[in-house]
Amino acid sequence: MNSKVITLENQLNVKVNMWGENHKSSVILLHGLGSTGESFDELATILSQDYNVYTFDLPGHGNSTYFNYEDFFSMESLADWVKEVVDYINVEDLHIVGHSVGGYIALAFARKYILNSLVLLDGGYIRAKNIPENTLEEELRMTAQHIEKFTFSSWEEYEKDLFNDGMSQRLVELSKGSMKCENGLIRLIVNPEVAKYIVKQKYNEPTNETLLDVNLPVLLLRSTIPQEFNIVRDSETNRVNQFLNASVVDVKDATHDIYWDNPVFVSEQINNWILNH
């Protein structure tokens, strides 16, 4: 992996990570809320055998700066930001893979800009407002609470806590890219205010208008854990399929972080999708 920080015309800085070189096609991997581009290291390394792979730290995450107002974090505005980065690094024959919030941004991008193929990694299809007993106020409260309480006195304590939760050494190392050391504490790398903005902006996404304007086939890779969430998964998938030409694949024994749980299967699905589209 090679990394650099670029500066756009609007003076925003963007952390860009790159894998692979001299391939015909390029894949952009968009991460979710509270993460960074480095979280894709394992998946990007596999895909780089056949593609130029790029990840960006989203605004307010990692080493990417942002404009401090809520509308900047609308899915459409973030899609415009992705387009600026894509143009800056001069990417052609473009394919986008979006995880979680990155999936919503990817749909907004596909609505406005030319794209060869689109893959959603357990993102972009579930409206938060349609999750039972989930209100915007509750989601904002839980987000703020998680950011505040998910702190550790040292990296050793962080690792021990995740090991105790059953996370493997491999996944612990991948997760570290979403954390930072600040004022002697290990905490999530996302800016709390940015998290609030994004939660509010995506609450009703994807809207009917967004889905109606996406005119290319979409691959949706869904998590399967927890099983009790399948009612929501199926309901929201059925809604999306009323608008999109979507192919749906369930990733066996996978949580929301499906590209961590089964990177080989996910990479195979992405590769097959790109080759056929």
Buried (B, 14 or more C-beta within 10 A) or exposed (E): BEEEEBEBEEEBBBBBBBBBEEBEBBBBBBBBBBBBBBBBBBBBBBBBEBBBBBBBBBBBBBBBBBBEEBEBBBBBBBBBBBBBBBEBBEBEBBBBBBBBBBBBBBBBBBBEBEBBBBBBBBBBBBBBEEBEEBEEEEBBEEBBEEBEEBBBEEEEEBBEBBEEEEBEEEBBEBBBBBBBEEEEBBBBBBBBBBBBBBBBBBBBBBEEEBBEBBEEBBBBBBBBBEEEBBEBBEEBBEBBBEBBEBBBBBBEEBBBBBBBBBBEBBBEBBBEBBEEB
